[in-house]
Amino acid sequence: MLRIGLLGCDARLEEVARAASRRGDRIVAAHDVSAETLKALGLVTEIASWEPLLDAATCDAVLVGADGWNTARAEAVRTLVQAGRPLVLSQPLELSMLWAYELDMIRRDTGSRLVPCLPDRLHPFVTRLRGRIEASLAGVDAAAESLHFERRMTDRSKAAVLAQLSRDADLVRAIAGDPARLSTLGASEAEAAWPTLAVGFTGATQLPVRWQVAPAGEPGLSIRLQSAAESVTIEAPDESSRDWTWNGSADGGGFDRGAATLAALDAALGHGSPRDPEVIPTASWSDAARAIELAETVPRSLARGRSIDLHREEFTELGTFKGTMASLGCGLIMVALVVVIVATLVAGVAREFGWAAAGGLVDTWPIIVLLVLGLFLALQIIPFLLGTKDGDDGPPGPVPET
């Protein structure tokens, strides 16, 4: 039985909390949660501060919700990760690739177990659909021609669309693999583009993937795989009480998102049984960060009116250090060139007017430049002194070309 703490809440985290209560776990602390949600979850009061959640004696894991997200909660999450606490994080908390990868680097250092709330990839129909695609690529099944995601939404504002895409992009990656290129199609006016936004993904499989926003007769997601022989359609309603369907049949479509997220938490804590290697693995925080990054790339693609190639790059402290040193090295070279020119001119003027002291001071510039460059070179051994290594948590993530 787990003791669970809440730091904020939202509809997805509420499903997880309800599933925890059904299986006998206890919600022992809550902070920054609305009175209505506290009442719905059977909690009478909330704690006045989030600091008790840092203590393992208070709870075994913390659920972090997105509703009412602010800088104070962002700092609290950062501190909890630094303390090595296990967290279940709603997706997305903050639509910022830099923030997501900052948490990822802290996690690598502290060993904190971060479980993103991305349960849809664990649905049996998703595994079945990916199996169809893999079979078509191996020539066992009819060739897959396209994969289409239609997301029906009541709120089609920019913020809502990008938040939803950051969740659905994980499904795209789980089913069709990491995209190598992203393109967008929308109205020329920025605000008018979001209600009908279409995003195209292409990857190593060469299977074209299209994700599109549509008005919500019934909020949910339709996934259609078109092959040379037939089409397969999965209907995934947003309403948790309704089953997913495969070509109209709900056989095998029973699925509890909250329970699936708890199973992922159990696996992260080492309590769950090993997953079948044939089944899509649970989402890691790196998966969540890459999905956020894809969503964050969409406004740039719209603004430029063209496709954006996505590179692969791993974000680690050593990689960040190398990038910083490379930039600093280029800057030092440019400064050294300016110093050479300025020092030469000043030395000439000083000698012309007989300023011996000034001329002698200016003549020392080679020593100053040499000392600065020597210090810069000495900084390169810092990673070796600290024992910093490149981490590895799955394949490198997509990074938009700039």
Secondary structure, DSSP 8 states (H G I E B T S, - for coil): --EEEEES--HHHHHHHHHHHHTT-EEEEEES--HHHHHHTT-----S-SGGGGSTTT-SEEEE--TT--HHHHHHHHHHHHTT--EEE-S-SS--HHHHHHHHHHHHHH---EEES-GGGGSHHHHHHHHHHHHHHTTSS--EEEEEEEEEES--SHHHHHHHHHHHHHHHHHHH--EEEEEEE--SSTTTSGGG-EEEEEETT---EEEEEEE-SS-EEEEEEEESS-EEEEEEESSTTS--EETTB-TT----HHHHHHHHHHHHHT-S----TTS-----HHHHHHHHHHHHHHHHHHHHTS-EEEEEE---HHHHHHHHHHHHHHHHHHHHHHHHHHHHHHHHHHHHTT-HHHHHHHTTHHHHHHHHHHHHHHHTTHHHHHT-----SSS-EEEE--
